[in-house]
Amino acid sequence: MWFLHIKNNTEWDIQDKEHQNRLLKDIDYKVIEKVEETKPALDYDTLSYAEIQAIAKEKGLKYNGIKKVELIESLKEGE
């Protein structure tokens, strides 16, 4: 359960039931609904060869003289 400390705007994920009960009674905290943000996956098929090479370079993979399909496979393996 996620709690927000009203005075300092700090969010806490509390799993312990006893701790949750104490915070529910505390007027400085309120229950919030926390939505986890997911990072969208890259669609390598829509990227240009140069963009794929740049991503491979950032990840420390060999990128020169390798076919686009092989680069995409190595990037997918590294995820």
C-alpha positions in Angstrom: 0.0 0.0 0.0 1.4 3.4 -0.9 1.3 6.3 1.5 2.0 10.0 1.0 3.4 12.1 3.8 1.4 15.3 3.5 3.9 17.7 5.0 7.0 16.8 3.0 5.3 15.1 0.0 7.3 11.8 0.4 5.8 8.6 -1.0 6.3 5.3 0.8 5.5 1.7 -0.2 4.6 0.0 3.1 4.0 -3.8 3.0 3.9 -4.5 6.8 0.2 -4.7 7.9 0.9 -3.3 11.4 2.8 -0.4 9.9 0.0 0.2 7.4 -2.5 0.3 10.3 -0.4 2.9 12.2 -0.1 5.1 9.1 -3.9 4.8 8.4 -4.5 6.3 11.8 -1.9 9.1 11.4 -3.3 12.4 10.1 0.0 13.3 8.4 -0.3 10.4 5.9 -2.9 9.5 3.3 -3.2 6.5 1.1 -2.4 7.1 -2.6 -2.7 4.9 -5.7 0.8 4.5 -7.2 0.9 3.8 -10.9 4.1 2.3 -12.1 5.3 3.8 -15.3 6.5 1.3 -17.9 9.1 2.2 -20.5 7.9 1.6 -24.0 9.9 -1.0 -25.9 11.8 0.1 -29.0 10.6 -1.2 -32.3 13.9 -2.0 -33.9 12.3 -2.7 -37.3 11.2 0.9 -37.7 14.7 2.4 -36.9 17.3 3.2 -39.5 20.6 1.2 -39.6 22.5 4.3 -38.2 20.1 4.6 -35.3 20.5 0.9 -34.5 24.3 1.3 -34.7 24.1 4.2 -32.3 22.1 2.1 -29.8 24.6 -0.8 -30.1 27.5 1.6 -29.6 25.9 3.0 -26.4 25.4 -0.5 -25.1 29.1 -1.4 -25.8 28.3 -3.9 -28.6 30.3 -4.3 -31.8 28.4 -2.4 -34.4 30.7 -1.9 -37.5 30.5 -4.3 -40.4 27.5 -6.2 -38.9 24.2 -6.6 -40.8 21.2 -4.8 -39.5 19.4 -8.1 -38.7 22.3 -9.4 -36.7 22.6 -6.1 -34.8 18.9 -6.2 -33.9 19.3 -9.8 -32.7 22.2 -8.9 -30.5 20.3 -5.9 -29.1 17.3 -8.1 -28.3 19.5 -10.6 -26.5 21.0 -7.9 -24.4 17.6 -6.6 -23.1 
